[in-house]
């Protein structure tokens, strides 16, 4: 029995260490700026602001604030998504295995091990459940001569489900800054279409 649990723990710890290693992507500030910026061939920045707002709303964002003088728009989108943290699953699985071993070695007379098993099971279940994810976006719009420059960025905030209960903590447990070119290309393509529609009215 002891040998079985030892092997089980070694396997879990090995998987946990392997999954915890996340590749680090180095992106320079200039690359980020180029990725997040598009210049539109119009001097009508008001129409660009309208096009950006329409694009954000079409994608489910709620406009938080618009500051025309500063050329700044802030918007937020809240959704439920699967955001399983494999490192946490490995840790909770290890704790569950330890509590199970403690219960087995005490021949079922170990209330703290039973409570630990229940808590670990809830935490594991919670990790696989959908989490509240907030996408915060900021858009800066500036007129440059007869053109208008738009810079858009989006940050993903994964909120913490309070260990399987209905309470959701407001502080994010994880913040992800997105640098995928496809996200920004699609956003700017939609803005361009919306702007074309605005100009044709």
C-alpha positions as CSV (number, residue, x, y, z in Angstrom):
1,X,0.0,0.0,0.0
2,X,2.8,2.5,1.0
3,X,4.7,1.6,-2.2
4,X,1.6,2.3,-4.3
5,X,1.1,5.8,-2.8
6,X,4.8,6.6,-3.2
7,X,4.7,5.8,-6.9
8,X,1.4,7.7,-7.2
9,X,2.9,10.8,-5.6
10,X,6.1,10.7,-7.7
11,X,4.0,10.5,-10.9
12,X,1.8,13.5,-9.8
13,X,4.8,15.6,-8.7
14,X,6.6,14.9,-12.0
15,X,3.6,15.9,-14.1
16,X,3.1,19.0,-12.0
17,X,6.7,20.2,-12.5
18,X,6.5,19.5,-16.2
19,X,3.2,21.4,-16.7
20,X,4.3,24.3,-14.5
21,X,7.1,25.2,-17.0
22,X,5.6,27.9,-19.2
23,X,7.6,29.1,-22.2
24,X,8.5,32.8,-21.9
25,X,7.9,34.8,-25.1
26,X,10.1,37.9,-25.4
27,X,8.3,40.7,-27.3
28,X,9.9,44.1,-27.6
29,X,8.0,47.3,-26.8
30,X,8.3,48.4,-30.4
31,X,6.9,45.1,-31.7
32,X,4.0,45.4,-29.3
33,X,3.3,49.0,-30.4
34,X,3.4,48.0,-34.0
35,X,1.1,45.0,-33.3
36,X,-1.5,47.1,-31.5
37,X,-1.5,50.1,-33.8
38,X,-3.2,50.8,-37.1
39,X,-3.3,54.1,-39.1
40,X,-6.5,54.8,-41.0
41,X,-6.6,56.9,-44.0
42,X,-9.1,59.6,-42.7
43,X,-8.8,62.8,-40.7
44,X,-12.3,62.4,-39.3
45,X,-11.4,61.1,-35.9
46,X,-15.0,61.3,-34.7
47,X,-16.0,58.7,-37.2
48,X,-13.1,56.6,-36.2
49,X,-14.2,56.8,-32.5
50,X,-17.8,55.7,-33.6
51,X,-16.3,52.8,-35.6
52,X,-14.2,51.7,-32.6
53,X,-17.2,51.9,-30.2
54,X,-19.4,49.9,-32.7
55,X,-16.7,47.3,-33.1
56,X,-16.3,46.9,-29.3
57,X,-20.0,46.6,-28.8
58,X,-20.4,44.1,-31.6
59,X,-17.9,41.9,-29.8
60,X,-19.8,42.0,-26.5
61,X,-17.8,44.8,-24.8
62,X,-19.5,47.3,-22.5
63,X,-18.1,50.8,-22.9
64,X,-16.9,52.0,-19.5
65,X,-15.7,55.5,-20.5
66,X,-15.1,57.7,-23.5
67,X,-12.8,60.7,-23.2
68,X,-13.0,62.5,-26.6
69,X,-10.4,65.2,-25.7
70,X,-7.8,62.6,-24.8
71,X,-8.9,60.2,-27.5
72,X,-9.4,57.4,-25.0
73,X,-12.0,54.6,-24.8
74,X,-12.2,52.0,-22.1
75,X,-14.4,48.9,-22.4
76,X,-14.9,45.6,-20.6
77,X,-16.3,42.2,-21.4
78,X,-17.2,39.6,-18.9
79,X,-17.6,35.9,-19.8
80,X,-17.4,32.4,-18.3
81,X,-14.6,30.3,-19.8
82,X,-12.6,27.2,-19.0
83,X,-9.3,28.4,-17.5
84,X,-7.8,25.4,-15.8
85,X,-4.5,25.9,-14.0
86,X,-2.7,22.6,-14.4
87,X,-0.2,23.5,-11.8
88,X,-2.9,24.0,-9.2
89,X,-4.6,20.7,-10.2
90,X,-1.3,18.9,-9.6
91,X,-0.8,20.5,-6.2
92,X,-4.4,19.7,-5.1
93,X,-4.1,16.2,-6.5
94,X,-0.9,15.7,-4.5
95,X,-2.7,17.0,-1.3
96,X,-5.6,14.6,-2.0
97,X,-3.2,11.7,-2.4
98,X,-1.5,12.6,0.9
99,X,-4.8,12.9,2.7
100,X,-6.0,9.6,1.2
101,X,-2.8,7.9,2.3
102,X,-3.1,9.3,5.8
103,X,-6.7,8.1,6.0
104,X,-5.8,4.6,4.8
105,X,-2.8,4.3,7.2
106,X,-5.1,5.4,10.1
107,X,-7.6,2.8,9.1
108,X,-10.3,5.4,8.5
109,X,-10.0,7.1,11.9
110,X,-8.7,10.5,10.8
111,X,-11.2,13.4,10.7
112,X,-8.7,15.9,9.5
113,X,-7.7,13.7,6.5
114,X,-11.4,13.3,5.6
115,X,-11.9,17.1,5.7
116,X,-8.7,17.5,3.7
117,X,-9.9,15.1,1.1
118,X,-13.3,16.9,0.8
119,X,-11.5,20.3,0.4
120,X,-9.0,19.0,-2.1
121,X,-11.8,17.4,-4.2
122,X,-13.8,20.7,-4.2
123,X,-10.7,22.6,-5.3
124,X,-9.9,20.1,-8.1
125,X,-13.5,20.3,-9.2
126,X,-13.4,24.1,-9.1
127,X,-10.3,24.2,-11.3
128,X,-12.1,22.4,-14.0
129,X,-15.2,24.5,-13.7
130,X,-15.7,27.7,-15.9
131,X,-14.1,30.8,-14.4
132,X,-15.2,34.4,-14.7
133,X,-12.9,36.0,-17.2
134,X,-12.8,39.8,-17.7
135,X,-11.3,41.3,-20.9
136,X,-10.3,44.9,-20.3
137,X,-9.6,46.9,-23.4
138,X,-8.1,50.4,-23.9
139,X,-8.2,52.3,-27.2
140,X,-6.3,55.5,-27.9
141,X,-7.3,57.5,-31.0
142,X,-5.2,60.4,-32.3
143,X,-5.4,62.4,-35.5
144,X,-2.1,62.8,-37.3
145,X,-2.4,65.2,-40.2
146,X,-4.9,63.7,-42.7
147,X,-4.8,60.3,-41.0
148,X,-6.0,58.8,-37.7
149,X,-3.9,56.5,-35.5
150,X,-5.6,53.9,-33.4
151,X,-3.9,51.8,-30.7
152,X,-5.8,49.0,-29.1
153,X,-4.8,46.6,-26.3
154,X,-6.6,43.9,-24.4
155,X,-5.8,42.3,-21.1
156,X,-7.4,39.1,-19.8
157,X,-8.1,38.8,-16.1
158,X,-9.1,35.4,-14.7
159,X,-11.0,35.8,-11.4
160,X,-10.8,33.3,-8.6
161,X,-13.7,31.0,-7.9
162,X,-13.7,30.7,-4.1
163,X,-12.9,27.0,-3.8
164,X,-16.0,25.7,-5.5
165,X,-18.5,28.0,-3.8
166,X,-20.7,30.6,-5.5
167,X,-18.6,33.5,-4.4
168,X,-16.2,35.0,-7.0
169,X,-13.3,37.0,-5.7
170,X,-13.0,40.4,-7.4
171,X,-9.1,40.4,-7.5
172,X,-7.8,38.4,-10.5
173,X,-5.7,35.4,-9.8
174,X,-4.1,35.6,-13.2
175,X,-3.6,38.5,-15.7
176,X,-2.7,37.7,-19.3
177,X,-1.5,40.3,-21.8
178,X,-2.3,39.2,-25.3
179,X,0.2,39.6,-28.1
180,X,-1.4,37.4,-30.7
181,X,-1.3,39.2,-34.1
182,X,-4.7,37.6,-35.1
183,X,-6.6,39.3,-32.3
184,X,-5.4,42.8,-33.3
185,X,-5.7,42.1,-37.1
186,X,-9.3,41.0,-36.7
187,X,-10.2,44.0,-34.5
188,X,-8.7,46.5,-36.9
189,X,-10.4,44.7,-39.9
190,X,-13.7,45.1,-38.2
191,X,-13.0,48.8,-37.4
192,X,-12.2,49.3,-41.1
193,X,-15.5,47.8,-42.1
194,X,-17.4,49.8,-39.6
195,X,-15.6,53.0,-40.7
196,X,-16.4,52.3,-44.4
197,X,-20.0,51.9,-43.4
198,X,-19.9,55.2,-41.4
199,X,-18.3,57.0,-44.3
200,X,-20.9,55.7,-46.8
201,X,-23.8,57.2,-44.8
